[in-house]
Amino acid sequence: MALYTPEYQPTGQEIAVINTSKGTVRVQLAGHDAPIHVGTFVELAQKGF
């Protein structure tokens, strides 16, 4: 089974901003430690997931 490799290359400065009814949550993503996970997260977020 082939693994998915995201096209997005993390810089290590990514921050996810999640807006909820209780306020805003900001999460700094560990792009240097987990580049594939962060790349996939960013790509999915850009698609609206």
HTML snippet that shows the backbone in 3Dmol.js (N, CA, C, O; Angstrom):
<script src="https://3Dmol.org/build/3Dmol-min.js"></script>
<div id="view" style="width:600px;height:400px;position:relative"></div>
<script>
const pdb = `
ATOM      1  N   MET A   1       0.844  -1.162   0.000  1.00  0.00           N
ATOM      2  CA  MET A   1       0.000   0.000   0.000  1.00  0.00           C
ATOM      3  C   MET A   1       0.899   1.237   0.000  1.00  0.00           C
ATOM      4  O   MET A   1       1.827   1.336   0.802  1.00  0.00           O
ATOM      5  N   ALA A   2       0.622   2.166  -0.892  1.00  0.00           N
ATOM      6  CA  ALA A   2       1.398   3.396  -0.996  1.00  0.00           C
ATOM      7  C   ALA A   2       0.936   4.405   0.062  1.00  0.00           C
ATOM      8  O   ALA A   2      -0.259   4.535   0.329  1.00  0.00           O
ATOM      9  N   LEU A   3       1.884   5.103   0.648  1.00  0.00           N
ATOM     10  CA  LEU A   3       1.563   6.134   1.617  1.00  0.00           C
ATOM     11  C   LEU A   3       1.371   7.451   0.905  1.00  0.00           C
ATOM     12  O   LEU A   3       2.031   7.732  -0.095  1.00  0.00           O
ATOM     13  N   TYR A   4       0.457   8.265   1.429  1.00  0.00           N
ATOM     14  CA  TYR A   4       0.208   9.579   0.849  1.00  0.00           C
ATOM     15  C   TYR A   4       1.276  10.544   1.338  1.00  0.00           C
ATOM     16  O   TYR A   4       1.561  10.606   2.534  1.00  0.00           O
ATOM     17  N   THR A   5       1.858  11.288   0.429  1.00  0.00           N
ATOM     18  CA  THR A   5       2.822  12.333   0.773  1.00  0.00           C
ATOM     19  C   THR A   5       2.223  13.662   0.335  1.00  0.00           C
ATOM     20  O   THR A   5       2.000  13.877  -0.856  1.00  0.00           O
ATOM     21  N   PRO A   6       1.961  14.558   1.285  1.00  0.00           N
ATOM     22  CA  PRO A   6       1.345  15.838   0.935  1.00  0.00           C
ATOM     23  C   PRO A   6       2.286  16.705   0.111  1.00  0.00           C
ATOM     24  O   PRO A   6       3.507  16.629   0.251  1.00  0.00           O
ATOM     25  N   GLU A   7       1.699  17.528  -0.747  1.00  0.00           N
ATOM     26  CA  GLU A   7       2.492  18.474  -1.532  1.00  0.00           C
ATOM     27  C   GLU A   7       2.950  19.642  -0.672  1.00  0.00           C
ATOM     28  O   GLU A   7       4.017  20.210  -0.904  1.00  0.00           O
ATOM     29  N   TYR A   8       2.135  20.003   0.330  1.00  0.00           N
ATOM     30  CA  TYR A   8       2.466  21.124   1.199  1.00  0.00           C
ATOM     31  C   TYR A   8       3.676  20.773   2.057  1.00  0.00           C
ATOM     32  O   TYR A   8       3.699  19.729   2.709  1.00  0.00           O
ATOM     33  N   GLN A   9       4.674  21.640   2.055  1.00  0.00           N
ATOM     34  CA  GLN A   9       5.868  21.452   2.875  1.00  0.00           C
ATOM     35  C   GLN A   9       5.832  22.434   4.041  1.00  0.00           C
ATOM     36  O   GLN A   9       5.942  23.641   3.824  1.00  0.00           O
ATOM     37  N   PRO A  10       5.682  21.949   5.266  1.00  0.00           N
ATOM     38  CA  PRO A  10       5.591  22.830   6.428  1.00  0.00           C
ATOM     39  C   PRO A  10       6.867  23.647   6.636  1.00  0.00           C
ATOM     40  O   PRO A  10       7.973  23.198   6.336  1.00  0.00           O
ATOM     41  N   THR A  11       6.677  24.854   7.155  1.00  0.00           N
ATOM     42  CA  THR A  11       7.806  25.726   7.465  1.00  0.00           C
ATOM     43  C   THR A  11       8.155  25.667   8.946  1.00  0.00           C
ATOM     44  O   THR A  11       9.230  26.110   9.353  1.00  0.00           O
ATOM     45  N   GLY A  12       7.252  25.122   9.749  1.00  0.00           N
ATOM     46  CA  GLY A  12       7.433  25.097  11.189  1.00  0.00           C
ATOM     47  C   GLY A  12       6.756  26.264  11.876  1.00  0.00           C
ATOM     48  O   GLY A  12       6.803  26.374  13.101  1.00  0.00           O
ATOM     49  N   GLN A  13       6.123  27.144  11.100  1.00  0.00           N
ATOM     50  CA  GLN A  13       5.450  28.330  11.643  1.00  0.00           C
ATOM     51  C   GLN A  13       3.932  28.243  11.535  1.00  0.00           C
ATOM     52  O   GLN A  13       3.245  29.241  11.753  1.00  0.00           O
ATOM     53  N   GLU A  14       3.402  27.083  11.206  1.00  0.00           N
ATOM     54  CA  GLU A  14       1.962  26.926  10.991  1.00  0.00           C
ATOM     55  C   GLU A  14       1.188  27.018  12.306  1.00  0.00           C
ATOM     56  O   GLU A  14       1.586  26.456  13.327  1.00  0.00           O
ATOM     57  N   ILE A  15       0.087  27.733  12.248  1.00  0.00           N
ATOM     58  CA  ILE A  15      -0.822  27.844  13.381  1.00  0.00           C
ATOM     59  C   ILE A  15      -2.234  27.584  12.875  1.00  0.00           C
ATOM     60  O   ILE A  15      -2.696  28.239  11.941  1.00  0.00           O
ATOM     61  N   ALA A  16      -2.918  26.623  13.497  1.00  0.00           N
ATOM     62  CA  ALA A  16      -4.306  26.343  13.154  1.00  0.00           C
ATOM     63  C   ALA A  16      -5.191  27.234  14.009  1.00  0.00           C
ATOM     64  O   ALA A  16      -4.989  27.341  15.218  1.00  0.00           O
ATOM     65  N   VAL A  17      -6.171  27.875  13.382  1.00  0.00           N
ATOM     66  CA  VAL A  17      -7.119  28.722  14.091  1.00  0.00           C
ATOM     67  C   VAL A  17      -8.489  28.078  13.948  1.00  0.00           C
ATOM     68  O   VAL A  17      -8.998  27.914  12.839  1.00  0.00           O
ATOM     69  N   ILE A  18      -9.081  27.716  15.081  1.00  0.00           N
ATOM     70  CA  ILE A  18     -10.368  27.035  15.095  1.00  0.00           C
ATOM     71  C   ILE A  18     -11.361  27.924  15.828  1.00  0.00           C
ATOM     72  O   ILE A  18     -11.184  28.227  17.008  1.00  0.00           O
ATOM     73  N   ASN A  19     -12.408  28.342  15.120  1.00  0.00           N
ATOM     74  CA  ASN A  19     -13.433  29.192  15.714  1.00  0.00           C
ATOM     75  C   ASN A  19     -14.598  28.334  16.188  1.00  0.00           C
ATOM     76  O   ASN A  19     -15.149  27.540  15.426  1.00  0.00           O
ATOM     77  N   THR A  20     -14.967  28.504  17.460  1.00  0.00           N
ATOM     78  CA  THR A  20     -16.089  27.776  18.034  1.00  0.00           C
ATOM     79  C   THR A  20     -17.067  28.771  18.654  1.00  0.00           C
ATOM     80  O   THR A  20     -16.780  29.965  18.728  1.00  0.00           O
ATOM     81  N   SER A  21     -18.199  28.287  19.090  1.00  0.00           N
ATOM     82  CA  SER A  21     -19.178  29.152  19.745  1.00  0.00           C
ATOM     83  C   SER A  21     -18.681  29.650  21.107  1.00  0.00           C
ATOM     84  O   SER A  21     -19.226  30.612  21.649  1.00  0.00           O
ATOM     85  N   LYS A  22     -17.677  29.016  21.648  1.00  0.00           N
ATOM     86  CA  LYS A  22     -17.098  29.396  22.942  1.00  0.00           C
ATOM     87  C   LYS A  22     -15.861  30.277  22.790  1.00  0.00           C
ATOM     88  O   LYS A  22     -15.290  30.722  23.786  1.00  0.00           O
ATOM     89  N   GLY A  23     -15.445  30.531  21.554  1.00  0.00           N
ATOM     90  CA  GLY A  23     -14.267  31.369  21.331  1.00  0.00           C
ATOM     91  C   GLY A  23     -13.338  30.769  20.294  1.00  0.00           C
ATOM     92  O   GLY A  23     -13.681  29.810  19.603  1.00  0.00           O
ATOM     93  N   THR A  24     -12.170  31.346  20.203  1.00  0.00           N
ATOM     94  CA  THR A  24     -11.189  30.938  19.210  1.00  0.00           C
ATOM     95  C   THR A  24     -10.074  30.134  19.871  1.00  0.00           C
ATOM     96  O   THR A  24      -9.589  30.479  20.949  1.00  0.00           O
ATOM     97  N   VAL A  25      -9.679  29.045  19.195  1.00  0.00           N
ATOM     98  CA  VAL A  25      -8.582  28.196  19.663  1.00  0.00           C
ATOM     99  C   VAL A  25      -7.456  28.315  18.649  1.00  0.00           C
ATOM    100  O   VAL A  25      -7.673  28.153  17.448  1.00  0.00           O
ATOM    101  N   ARG A  26      -6.246  28.601  19.136  1.00  0.00           N
ATOM    102  CA  ARG A  26      -5.076  28.660  18.266  1.00  0.00           C
ATOM    103  C   ARG A  26      -4.129  27.538  18.681  1.00  0.00           C
ATOM    104  O   ARG A  26      -3.815  27.379  19.861  1.00  0.00           O
ATOM    105  N   VAL A  27      -3.677  26.757  17.688  1.00  0.00           N
ATOM    106  CA  VAL A  27      -2.794  25.632  17.948  1.00  0.00           C
ATOM    107  C   VAL A  27      -1.578  25.757  17.044  1.00  0.00           C
ATOM    108  O   VAL A  27      -1.708  25.834  15.823  1.00  0.00           O
ATOM    109  N   GLN A  28      -0.385  25.779  17.653  1.00  0.00           N
ATOM    110  CA  GLN A  28       0.829  25.806  16.844  1.00  0.00           C
ATOM    111  C   GLN A  28       1.135  24.372  16.433  1.00  0.00           C
ATOM    112  O   GLN A  28       1.233  23.482  17.278  1.00  0.00           O
ATOM    113  N   LEU A  29       1.285  24.154  15.134  1.00  0.00           N
ATOM    114  CA  LEU A  29       1.537  22.816  14.607  1.00  0.00           C
ATOM    115  C   LEU A  29       3.043  22.567  14.538  1.00  0.00           C
ATOM    116  O   LEU A  29       3.810  23.473  14.212  1.00  0.00           O
ATOM    117  N   ALA A  30       3.458  21.360  14.841  1.00  0.00           N
ATOM    118  CA  ALA A  30       4.882  20.998  14.891  1.00  0.00           C
ATOM    119  C   ALA A  30       5.359  20.526  13.526  1.00  0.00           C
ATOM    120  O   ALA A  30       5.581  19.333  13.315  1.00  0.00           O
ATOM    121  N   GLY A  31       5.514  21.460  12.608  1.00  0.00           N
ATOM    122  CA  GLY A  31       5.894  21.129  11.236  1.00  0.00           C
ATOM    123  C   GLY A  31       7.246  20.478  11.090  1.00  0.00           C
ATOM    124  O   GLY A  31       7.438  19.656  10.193  1.00  0.00           O
ATOM    125  N   HIS A  32       8.200  20.825  11.954  1.00  0.00           N
ATOM    126  CA  HIS A  32       9.532  20.216  11.872  1.00  0.00           C
ATOM    127  C   HIS A  32       9.538  18.802  12.451  1.00  0.00           C
ATOM    128  O   HIS A  32      10.290  17.943  11.990  1.00  0.00           O
ATOM    129  N   ASP A  33       8.704  18.565  13.456  1.00  0.00           N
ATOM    130  CA  ASP A  33       8.666  17.260  14.108  1.00  0.00           C
ATOM    131  C   ASP A  33       7.776  16.256  13.382  1.00  0.00           C
ATOM    132  O   ASP A  33       8.051  15.056  13.398  1.00  0.00           O
ATOM    133  N   ALA A  34       6.711  16.742  12.745  1.00  0.00           N
ATOM    134  CA  ALA A  34       5.751  15.860  12.073  1.00  0.00           C
ATOM    135  C   ALA A  34       5.330  16.471  10.736  1.00  0.00           C
ATOM    136  O   ALA A  34       4.169  16.847  10.573  1.00  0.00           O
ATOM    137  N   PRO A  35       6.254  16.577   9.776  1.00  0.00           N
ATOM    138  CA  PRO A  35       5.940  17.277   8.525  1.00  0.00           C
ATOM    139  C   PRO A  35       4.823  16.640   7.694  1.00  0.00           C
ATOM    140  O   PRO A  35       4.063  17.357   7.043  1.00  0.00           O
ATOM    141  N   ILE A  36       4.712  15.327   7.705  1.00  0.00           N
ATOM    142  CA  ILE A  36       3.664  14.680   6.908  1.00  0.00           C
ATOM    143  C   ILE A  36       2.297  14.950   7.537  1.00  0.00           C
ATOM    144  O   ILE A  36       1.339  15.250   6.825  1.00  0.00           O
ATOM    145  N   HIS A  37       2.200  14.847   8.851  1.00  0.00           N
ATOM    146  CA  HIS A  37       0.928  15.095   9.533  1.00  0.00           C
ATOM    147  C   HIS A  37       0.494  16.550   9.362  1.00  0.00           C
ATOM    148  O   HIS A  37      -0.671  16.829   9.082  1.00  0.00           O
ATOM    149  N   VAL A  38       1.435  17.467   9.532  1.00  0.00           N
ATOM    150  CA  VAL A  38       1.101  18.887   9.391  1.00  0.00           C
ATOM    151  C   VAL A  38       0.745  19.199   7.943  1.00  0.00           C
ATOM    152  O   VAL A  38      -0.204  19.942   7.692  1.00  0.00           O
ATOM    153  N   GLY A  39       1.482  18.652   6.994  1.00  0.00           N
ATOM    154  CA  GLY A  39       1.178  18.872   5.580  1.00  0.00           C
ATOM    155  C   GLY A  39      -0.210  18.386   5.220  1.00  0.00           C
ATOM    156  O   GLY A  39      -0.948  19.068   4.509  1.00  0.00           O
ATOM    157  N   THR A  40      -0.567  17.212   5.707  1.00  0.00           N
ATOM    158  CA  THR A  40      -1.897  16.663   5.455  1.00  0.00           C
ATOM    159  C   THR A  40      -2.967  17.518   6.128  1.00  0.00           C
ATOM    160  O   THR A  40      -4.004  17.795   5.526  1.00  0.00           O
ATOM    161  N   PHE A  41      -2.727  17.936   7.363  1.00  0.00           N
ATOM    162  CA  PHE A  41      -3.677  18.785   8.089  1.00  0.00           C
ATOM    163  C   PHE A  41      -3.933  20.073   7.322  1.00  0.00           C
ATOM    164  O   PHE A  41      -5.085  20.471   7.149  1.00  0.00           O
ATOM    165  N   VAL A  42      -2.873  20.728   6.861  1.00  0.00           N
ATOM    166  CA  VAL A  42      -3.011  21.997   6.136  1.00  0.00           C
ATOM    167  C   VAL A  42      -3.769  21.783   4.833  1.00  0.00           C
ATOM    168  O   VAL A  42      -4.661  22.564   4.505  1.00  0.00           O
ATOM    169  N   GLU A  43      -3.430  20.743   4.090  1.00  0.00           N
ATOM    170  CA  GLU A  43      -4.125  20.481   2.824  1.00  0.00           C
ATOM    171  C   GLU A  43      -5.614  20.228   3.044  1.00  0.00           C
ATOM    172  O   GLU A  43      -6.444  20.738   2.292  1.00  0.00           O
ATOM    173  N   LEU A  44      -5.957  19.452   4.059  1.00  0.00           N
ATOM    174  CA  LEU A  44      -7.364  19.185   4.333  1.00  0.00           C
ATOM    175  C   LEU A  44      -8.089  20.444   4.805  1.00  0.00           C
ATOM    176  O   LEU A  44      -9.239  20.678   4.432  1.00  0.00           O
ATOM    177  N   ALA A  45      -7.416  21.255   5.624  1.00  0.00           N
ATOM    178  CA  ALA A  45      -8.030  22.511   6.079  1.00  0.00           C
ATOM    179  C   ALA A  45      -8.293  23.436   4.907  1.00  0.00           C
ATOM    180  O   ALA A  45      -9.328  24.102   4.871  1.00  0.00           O
ATOM    181  N   GLN A  46      -7.384  23.493   3.949  1.00  0.00           N
ATOM    182  CA  GLN A  46      -7.566  24.343   2.771  1.00  0.00           C
ATOM    183  C   GLN A  46      -8.744  23.867   1.920  1.00  0.00           C
ATOM    184  O   GLN A  46      -9.357  24.661   1.206  1.00  0.00           O
ATOM    185  N   LYS A  47      -9.057  22.581   1.997  1.00  0.00           N
ATOM    186  CA  LYS A  47     -10.187  22.022   1.246  1.00  0.00           C
ATOM    187  C   LYS A  47     -11.502  22.152   2.005  1.00  0.00           C
ATOM    188  O   LYS A  47     -12.558  21.811   1.471  1.00  0.00           O
ATOM    189  N   GLY A  48     -11.452  22.643   3.252  1.00  0.00           N
ATOM    190  CA  GLY A  48     -12.666  22.879   4.013  1.00  0.00           C
ATOM    191  C   GLY A  48     -13.054  21.793   4.997  1.00  0.00           C
ATOM    192  O   GLY A  48     -14.145  21.846   5.563  1.00  0.00           O
ATOM    193  N   PHE A  49     -12.202  20.819   5.215  1.00  0.00           N
ATOM    194  CA  PHE A  49     -12.515  19.753   6.177  1.00  0.00           C
ATOM    195  C   PHE A  49     -12.358  20.273   7.575  1.00  0.00           C
ATOM    196  O   PHE A  49     -12.574  19.534   8.536  1.00  0.00           O
TER     197      PHE A  49
END
`;
const viewer = $3Dmol.createViewer("view");
viewer.addModel(pdb, "pdb");
viewer.setStyle({}, {cartoon: {color: "spectrum"}});
viewer.zoomTo();
viewer.render();
</script>
